[in-house]
């Protein structure tokens, strides 16, 4: 029997990364679902704002009815989420994402050490007919492209930077698993935990309640209604602590142009 993926409601709060006239960027904690039902169009935004401290959101008048979700992250993935503050900005930003004009960088802690250390995976993806929760590499599936680069290697695991050119469901998780390097903490695609780790402290470090996958950086192109922005978000505390235990330094990203309030 396959193990079900269980996500625990995160006690960790979201933080604001950027606030402008037309858009807001939030660092989402793992455990917050952004799934959207047609009957509840504002529910995902409401869940995200519910884990944002009042002291951060109230001064900017951030309420679910006045914000539009531009893109989504898996419930277990942490990191940058962009919200538009009006319908025009929402339309322009959604178009930029759909036309693959947004450069996205993710960080993942994965099992093993990828060889080669950098390259591109171009494996099409389709539904796993044996398990409706999953996707799989399938020749007849939809095109999916992920650039990857090894950042650091430690015993049993590696820190990898990922740059998806497409945005398929579970794309990064499936590509990594198919390459033989599933994400630490990803029970749906990762298989057995610990993978031969004997040290108790390290076993605990490498058994998180969510996948160590973080939406780290976004480069938003200029649109008719929104400015060019390069935004970054630090990883959640458990991810950062795991890197510290492993002796891996968190990488840096050169900040780009921002306006108004930018804490990237």
PyMOL commands that set and color helices and strands:
alter all, ss='L'
color gray80, all
select helices_A, chain A and resi 43-50+54-60+64-66+87-98+171-178+187-190+200-205+237-246
alter helices_A, ss='H'
color red, helices_A
select strands_A, chain A and resi 15-19+23-28+68-69+78-84+103-111+118-122+125-127+135-137+145-154+157-164+213-220+229-232+261-262
alter strands_A, ss='S'
color yellow, strands_A
deselect
rebuild
show_as cartoon
